[in-house]
Amino acid sequence: MAEDDTDRADEYEAEREAEIEDELERIDRDPDEVDDGDDNLGTQNAPREDEEEIDDLEDAEEDLNERAE
């Protein structure tokens, strides 16, 4: 029984990897260049904004609010 579960898990993993590879080819990405370690598909890693830039934007917003009053 445990062997059947192992076979089923191996088959599922192989199908999953094939689907991912097909999708990468569909969007014209090289499957070899994609990091294999993360299962969070559908997320994006945006660069973090610089704290000074955020402060400048907040100051500009405050200035606009003061002018509007």
PyMOL commands that set and color helices and strands:
alter all, ss='L'
color gray80, all
select helices_A, chain A and resi 2-26+31-33+51-68
alter helices_A, ss='H'
color red, helices_A
deselect
rebuild
show_as cartoon
